[in-house]
């Protein structure tokens, strides 16, 4: 994967929705200065990485997921930043990036002599790949897609606490419950009830 210049591949719409004059790349700079502001125990693998599907904002590595849960296996985290309300298209974008990262990780597992232990000086190869959609807000459709695909929605709040310009707060999945998996049964039951009512009316 190649590295693009910060700010490449963005349109002006990305600069709408946060404080006046705030640009997406400023938030990106702020996270890159200390990635633990966004994700506990993480560090930066790459920024503005080019792949076949576009340009990834941030690729992080760490032992915790987007909700702060720690694991024995390392995670790769694809963070897509938006300075406006995130849409379902943004969910599709970050999922395409996940596919590219998954391909790279699979290649390493199958072709590299180092296997899961990484290289001589590198990190262990991630066992899990997680998508983070970071924005000041999320459309209802984005919430629905994120919940059903496991994308972690991280809300940008400004100003942040303790004099910081921004805070990054993981959001609960849209359909209730602590995780998407917990909520899917409730959602499927709702759909079943709706179909039954329509069948009785037919």
NORZISUL-V214023 format. One record per backbone hydrogen bond with DSSP energy under -1.0 kcal/mol. CO is the residue of the C=O (numbers start at 1). NH is the residue of the N-H. E is the energy in kcal/mol with one decimal. If there is no record, write none. Layout:
CO:NH:E, CO:NH:E
//
This chain:
2:50:-4.9, 5:8:-2.3, 7:10:-1.0, 11:14:-1.5, 12:15:-1.9, 13:16:-1.5, 19:22:-2.4, 23:26:-1.0, 23:27:-1.2, 24:28:-2.1, 25:29:-2.5, 26:30:-2.1, 27:31:-2.1, 28:32:-2.6, 29:33:-1.9, 34:37:-2.0, 35:38:-1.4, 35:39:-2.5, 39:42:-1.3, 43:61:-2.2, 46:59:-2.5, 48:4:-4.2, 49:56:-3.0, 51:54:-1.4, 54:51:-3.0, 56:49:-1.5, 57:48:-2.6, 58:79:-2.4, 59:45:-3.0, 59:46:-1.7, 60:77:-2.6, 61:43:-2.1, 62:75:-3.5, 63:71:-2.8, 65:68:-1.9, 69:65:-2.5, 74:127:-2.4, 74:128:-1.4, 75:62:-2.1, 76:130:-3.0, 77:60:-3.0, 78:132:-3.3, 79:58:-1.7, 80:134:-2.9, 86:139:-2.7, 87:91:-1.2, 88:92:-2.0, 89:93:-2.1, 90:94:-2.2, 91:95:-1.9, 92:96:-1.8, 93:97:-1.7, 94:98:-1.8, 95:99:-1.7, 96:100:-1.7, 97:101:-2.4, 98:102:-2.7, 99:103:-2.1, 100:104:-1.8, 101:105:-2.6, 102:106:-2.7, 103:107:-2.2, 104:108:-1.9, 105:109:-2.3, 106:110:-2.1, 107:111:-3.0, 108:112:-1.5, 114:117:-1.3, 115:118:-1.3, 116:125:-1.4, 128:76:-2.7, 130:78:-2.8, 131:152:-2.8, 132:80:-2.8, 133:154:-2.8, 134:82:-2.6, 135:156:-2.3, 137:86:-3.0, 139:143:-2.4, 140:144:-2.2, 141:145:-2.6, 142:146:-2.8, 143:147:-2.3, 144:148:-2.0, 145:149:-1.4, 146:150:-1.0, 146:151:-1.5, 152:133:-2.7, 153:171:-3.2, 154:135:-2.1, 155:169:-2.7, 157:167:-2.5, 161:164:-2.1, 164:160:-1.8, 167:157:-2.7, 169:155:-2.9, 173:176:-1.0, 179:183:-1.5, 180:184:-1.4, 183:187:-2.1, 184:188:-2.8, 185:189:-2.3, 186:190:-1.7, 187:191:-2.1, 188:192:-2.4, 189:193:-2.2, 190:194:-2.0, 191:195:-2.6, 192:196:-2.2, 193:197:-2.1, 194:198:-2.2, 195:199:-2.3, 196:200:-2.1, 197:201:-1.6, 198:202:-1.1
//
